[in-house]
Amino acid sequence: MFNYNERTKIDKSFKLSDVLKIVNANKEIKNDARVISDIKLSLILSSSSTNLETSKNVKEIYIITIDLKEKRIPNVFLDLFDKQIMFQTLFKICYNNSVVYRASFKEFNEDETMKILKTFQTDWQDELKQEFPPTSKLENVYKTIISNITSCGFKQDEEFKDYVLRLDQIKKQKSEIDKLTRMMLAEKQPNIKMEMNDRIKFLRKELQALKYE
């Protein structure tokens, strides 16, 4: 996703059978993972490899590359695998020249337990290449990764939980606008149509505020 420095590169491949043992995969998981041809820990972003400040929830970022035999995302396997990794993780899922990026927000507690708040995933696309974000914090790098996947930026110092809630609000707002637009197009009475149009304009302003404030 970014142009990483050499110190972050690992390029360590794992046997799928070993990974399935680690996650204690059942028959359903094993069948879902059959589409995978290779799993590789490509990069680790840490304070030592990037000289960036860590935080409670972002101590390291793992970049894991998964090559597929066919164009099907093994989401059931990935859900289970991601739960075993106690760091923020970006999965780069590859089939031929197409890529899907997938990442979760993981929240870490004082008792060293971890909770996945939300998982985000792109559609199939070309590989994304951009300059490493100018920042002093590793957490901001991960926020940029998530922003690239969701196409929605973070507010200043926005917490993971608040970002997830805001994305849910944006989704609901878009759904309400689409619903009202369909109703307005089907409405025959001009006065009711105008009222709906005013409501849609108001909701669109609110949507812009949710996206960019």
C-alpha positions as a Markdown table, in Angstrom:
| # | Residue | x | y | z |
|---|---|---|---|---|
| 1 | Met | 0.0 | 0.0 | 0.0 |
| 2 | Phe | 2.9 | 2.4 | 0.9 |
| 3 | Asn | 6.5 | 2.6 | -0.2 |
| 4 | Tyr | 8.0 | 0.9 | 2.9 |
| 5 | Asn | 11.7 | 1.1 | 3.9 |
| 6 | Glu | 13.9 | -1.9 | 3.9 |
| 7 | Arg | 14.0 | -2.3 | 7.6 |
| 8 | Thr | 10.3 | -3.2 | 7.7 |
| 9 | Lys | 10.6 | -6.2 | 5.3 |
| 10 | Ile | 10.2 | -9.7 | 6.6 |
| 11 | Asp | 9.0 | -11.8 | 3.6 |
| 12 | Lys | 8.5 | -15.0 | 5.7 |
| 13 | Ser | 6.2 | -17.6 | 4.1 |
| 14 | Phe | 4.1 | -20.0 | 6.2 |
| 15 | Lys | 2.6 | -23.4 | 5.2 |
| 16 | Leu | -1.1 | -23.2 | 5.1 |
| 17 | Ser | -1.3 | -26.5 | 7.1 |
| 18 | Asp | 0.7 | -25.0 | 9.9 |
| 19 | Val | -1.5 | -21.9 | 10.0 |
| 20 | Leu | -4.7 | -24.0 | 10.1 |
| 21 | Lys | -3.2 | -25.9 | 13.1 |
| 22 | Ile | -2.4 | -22.6 | 14.9 |
| 23 | Val | -6.0 | -21.3 | 14.5 |
| 24 | Asn | -7.5 | -24.8 | 15.4 |
| 25 | Ala | -9.4 | -24.8 | 12.1 |
| 26 | Asn | -12.5 | -27.0 | 11.8 |
| 27 | Lys | -13.7 | -28.6 | 8.5 |
| 28 | Glu | -15.5 | -25.4 | 7.4 |
| 29 | Ile | -12.4 | -23.2 | 7.9 |
| 30 | Lys | -10.2 | -25.7 | 6.1 |
| 31 | Asn | -12.5 | -25.9 | 3.2 |
| 32 | Asp | -12.7 | -22.1 | 3.0 |
| 33 | Ala | -8.9 | -21.8 | 3.1 |
| 34 | Arg | -8.4 | -24.2 | 0.2 |
| 35 | Val | -8.4 | -21.3 | -2.2 |
| 36 | Ile | -5.1 | -20.0 | -0.6 |
| 37 | Ser | -1.8 | -20.8 | -2.4 |
| 38 | Asp | 0.6 | -18.9 | -0.1 |
| 39 | Ile | 0.6 | -16.9 | 3.1 |
| 40 | Lys | 3.5 | -14.6 | 3.8 |
| 41 | Leu | 4.3 | -12.1 | 6.6 |
| 42 | Ser | 5.6 | -9.4 | 4.3 |
| 43 | Leu | 6.3 | -6.5 | 6.6 |
| 44 | Ile | 6.3 | -5.5 | 10.2 |
| 45 | Leu | 5.9 | -1.8 | 11.1 |
| 46 | Ser | 7.3 | -1.1 | 14.5 |
| 47 | Ser | 9.0 | 1.7 | 16.5 |
| 48 | Ser | 12.4 | 0.2 | 15.7 |
| 49 | Ser | 11.7 | -0.3 | 11.9 |
| 50 | Thr | 10.0 | 3.1 | 11.4 |
| 51 | Asn | 11.2 | 5.3 | 14.3 |
| 52 | Leu | 7.6 | 6.2 | 14.9 |
| 53 | Glu | 5.9 | 6.5 | 18.3 |
| 54 | Thr | 3.6 | 3.6 | 19.3 |
| 55 | Ser | 0.3 | 3.8 | 21.2 |
| 56 | Lys | -1.8 | 1.5 | 23.4 |
| 57 | Asn | -3.7 | 0.1 | 20.4 |
| 58 | Val | -0.9 | 0.3 | 17.7 |
| 59 | Lys | 2.3 | -1.1 | 18.9 |
| 60 | Glu | 3.1 | -2.9 | 15.7 |
| 61 | Ile | 1.4 | -3.3 | 12.3 |
| 62 | Tyr | 1.6 | -6.6 | 10.4 |
| 63 | Ile | 1.3 | -6.7 | 6.6 |
| 64 | Ile | 0.3 | -10.2 | 5.5 |
| 65 | Thr | 0.1 | -11.1 | 1.8 |
| 66 | Ile | -2.2 | -13.9 | 0.8 |
| 67 | Asp | -2.1 | -15.3 | -2.7 |
| 68 | Leu | -5.2 | -17.1 | -4.1 |
| 69 | Lys | -5.7 | -19.9 | -6.6 |
| 70 | Glu | -9.0 | -18.4 | -7.6 |
| 71 | Lys | -10.8 | -15.1 | -7.2 |
| 72 | Arg | -12.7 | -15.8 | -4.0 |
| 73 | Ile | -12.0 | -14.2 | -0.6 |
| 74 | Pro | -11.7 | -16.8 | 2.3 |
| 75 | Asn | -13.5 | -14.5 | 4.7 |
| 76 | Val | -14.4 | -17.2 | 7.2 |
| 77 | Phe | -10.7 | -18.3 | 7.5 |
| 78 | Leu | -9.6 | -14.6 | 7.6 |
| 79 | Asp | -12.0 | -13.8 | 10.5 |
| 80 | Leu | -10.5 | -16.6 | 12.6 |
| 81 | Phe | -6.9 | -15.9 | 11.6 |
| 82 | Asp | -7.2 | -12.2 | 12.4 |
| 83 | Lys | -8.4 | -13.0 | 15.9 |
| 84 | Gln | -5.1 | -14.9 | 16.6 |
| 85 | Ile | -2.9 | -11.9 | 15.7 |
| 86 | Met | -2.4 | -9.6 | 18.6 |
| 87 | Phe | -1.4 | -6.6 | 16.5 |
| 88 | Gln | -3.2 | -4.4 | 14.0 |
| 89 | Thr | -3.0 | -6.3 | 10.7 |
| 90 | Leu | -3.4 | -5.4 | 7.0 |
| 91 | Phe | -4.2 | -8.3 | 4.7 |
| 92 | Lys | -3.2 | -7.9 | 1.1 |
| 93 | Ile | -5.1 | -10.5 | -0.8 |
| 94 | Cys | -3.9 | -11.1 | -4.3 |
| 95 | Tyr | -5.2 | -12.9 | -7.4 |
| 96 | Asn | -3.3 | -12.3 | -10.6 |
| 97 | Asn | -3.0 | -8.5 | -10.9 |
| 98 | Ser | -5.9 | -7.7 | -8.6 |
| 99 | Val | -5.8 | -6.9 | -4.9 |
| 100 | Val | -8.2 | -6.7 | -2.0 |
| 101 | Tyr | -7.1 | -4.9 | 1.1 |
| 102 | Arg | -8.6 | -6.0 | 4.4 |
| 103 | Ala | -8.0 | -4.6 | 8.0 |
| 104 | Ser | -9.7 | -4.5 | 11.4 |
| 105 | Phe | -9.7 | -2.1 | 14.3 |
| 106 | Lys | -8.4 | -4.1 | 17.3 |
| 107 | Glu | -8.8 | -2.6 | 20.7 |
| 108 | Phe | -6.4 | -3.9 | 23.4 |
| 109 | Asn | -7.3 | -3.9 | 27.1 |
| 110 | Glu | -5.1 | -3.7 | 30.2 |
| 111 | Asp | -5.6 | -7.5 | 30.9 |
| 112 | Glu | -4.0 | -8.1 | 27.4 |
| 113 | Thr | -7.3 | -9.2 | 25.9 |
| 114 | Met | -8.3 | -8.0 | 22.4 |
| 115 | Lys | -11.5 | -7.0 | 20.8 |
| 116 | Ile | -12.1 | -6.5 | 17.1 |
| 117 | Leu | -14.3 | -3.4 | 16.7 |
| 118 | Lys | -14.9 | -3.5 | 13.0 |
| 119 | Thr | -13.4 | -5.1 | 9.8 |
| 120 | Phe | -13.1 | -3.2 | 6.6 |
| 121 | Gln | -12.4 | -4.6 | 3.1 |
| 122 | Thr | -12.0 | -3.1 | -0.4 |
| 123 | Asp | -13.4 | -4.4 | -3.6 |
| 124 | Trp | -11.0 | -6.0 | -6.1 |
| 125 | Gln | -8.7 | -3.2 | -7.4 |
| 126 | Asp | -5.2 | -2.5 | -8.7 |
| 127 | Glu | -2.4 | -2.5 | -6.1 |
| 128 | Leu | -2.3 | 0.9 | -4.3 |
| 129 | Lys | 1.1 | 2.5 | -4.1 |
| 130 | Gln | 1.7 | 5.8 | -2.3 |
| 131 | Glu | 4.3 | 7.6 | -0.2 |
| 132 | Phe | 4.6 | 6.7 | 3.4 |
| 133 | Pro | 2.4 | 9.2 | 5.4 |
| 134 | Pro | 4.4 | 12.1 | 7.1 |
| 135 | Thr | 3.7 | 11.5 | 10.8 |
| 136 | Ser | 5.5 | 10.8 | 14.1 |
| 137 | Lys | 3.0 | 8.2 | 15.2 |
| 138 | Leu | 2.5 | 4.6 | 14.1 |
| 139 | Glu | -1.2 | 4.9 | 14.9 |
| 140 | Asn | -1.6 | 7.6 | 12.2 |
| 141 | Val | -0.1 | 5.2 | 9.7 |
| 142 | Tyr | -2.7 | 2.6 | 10.5 |
| 143 | Lys | -5.5 | 5.3 | 10.4 |
| 144 | Thr | -4.3 | 6.1 | 6.9 |
| 145 | Ile | -4.4 | 2.4 | 5.9 |
| 146 | Ile | -8.0 | 2.3 | 7.2 |
| 147 | Ser | -8.9 | 5.6 | 5.4 |
| 148 | Asn | -7.6 | 4.1 | 2.1 |
| 149 | Ile | -9.9 | 1.1 | 2.5 |
| 150 | Thr | -13.0 | 3.0 | 3.6 |
| 151 | Ser | -12.4 | 6.3 | 1.5 |
| 152 | Cys | -13.3 | 8.2 | 4.7 |
| 153 | Gly | -10.6 | 10.2 | 6.6 |
| 154 | Phe | -10.2 | 10.6 | 10.3 |
| 155 | Lys | -11.0 | 13.7 | 12.3 |
| 156 | Gln | -8.2 | 15.2 | 14.5 |
| 157 | Asp | -7.3 | 12.8 | 17.3 |
| 158 | Glu | -10.4 | 10.7 | 16.6 |
| 159 | Glu | -10.5 | 7.4 | 18.5 |
| 160 | Phe | -11.2 | 4.1 | 16.7 |
| 161 | Lys | -14.6 | 3.7 | 18.4 |
| 162 | Asp | -15.7 | 7.1 | 17.4 |
| 163 | Tyr | -14.6 | 6.5 | 13.8 |
| 164 | Val | -16.6 | 3.3 | 13.6 |
| 165 | Leu | -19.7 | 5.0 | 15.0 |
| 166 | Arg | -19.3 | 7.9 | 12.5 |
| 167 | Leu | -19.0 | 5.4 | 9.6 |
| 168 | Asp | -22.2 | 3.7 | 10.8 |
| 169 | Gln | -23.9 | 7.1 | 10.9 |
| 170 | Ile | -22.7 | 7.9 | 7.4 |
| 171 | Lys | -24.1 | 4.5 | 6.1 |
| 172 | Lys | -27.5 | 5.1 | 7.7 |
| 173 | Gln | -27.6 | 8.7 | 6.4 |
| 174 | Lys | -26.8 | 7.5 | 2.8 |
| 175 | Ser | -29.5 | 4.8 | 3.1 |
| 176 | Glu | -32.1 | 7.4 | 4.3 |
| 177 | Ile | -31.2 | 9.7 | 1.4 |
| 178 | Asp | -31.5 | 6.9 | -1.2 |
| 179 | Lys | -34.8 | 5.9 | 0.3 |
| 180 | Leu | -36.3 | 9.4 | 0.3 |
| 181 | Thr | -34.9 | 10.0 | -3.3 |
| 182 | Arg | -36.8 | 7.0 | -4.6 |
| 183 | Met | -40.0 | 8.1 | -2.8 |
| 184 | Met | -39.6 | 11.6 | -4.2 |
| 185 | Leu | -39.2 | 10.4 | -7.7 |
| 186 | Ala | -42.4 | 8.3 | -7.4 |
| 187 | Glu | -44.4 | 11.0 | -5.7 |
| 188 | Lys | -47.1 | 12.7 | -7.8 |
| 189 | Gln | -48.1 | 15.7 | -5.6 |
| 190 | Pro | -45.8 | 18.7 | -6.1 |
| 191 | Asn | -46.1 | 20.0 | -2.6 |
| 192 | Ile | -45.1 | 16.7 | -1.0 |
| 193 | Lys | -42.3 | 16.3 | -3.6 |
| 194 | Met | -40.9 | 19.7 | -2.6 |
| 195 | Glu | -41.0 | 18.8 | 1.1 |
| 196 | Met | -39.1 | 15.6 | 0.4 |
| 197 | Asn | -36.6 | 17.5 | -1.7 |
| 198 | Asp | -36.0 | 19.9 | 1.2 |
| 199 | Arg | -35.5 | 17.0 | 3.6 |
| 200 | Ile | -33.0 | 15.4 | 1.2 |
| 201 | Lys | -31.0 | 18.6 | 1.0 |
| 202 | Phe | -30.9 | 18.8 | 4.8 |
| 203 | Leu | -29.7 | 15.2 | 5.1 |
| 204 | Arg | -27.0 | 15.8 | 2.5 |
| 205 | Lys | -25.7 | 18.7 | 4.5 |
| 206 | Glu | -25.6 | 16.6 | 7.6 |
| 207 | Leu | -23.8 | 13.8 | 5.6 |
| 208 | Gln | -21.1 | 16.3 | 4.5 |
| 209 | Ala | -20.6 | 17.3 | 8.1 |
| 210 | Leu | -20.2 | 13.7 | 9.2 |
| 211 | Lys | -17.7 | 13.1 | 6.4 |
| 212 | Tyr | -15.5 | 16.2 | 6.7 |
| 213 | Glu | -15.9 | 18.0 | 10.1 |
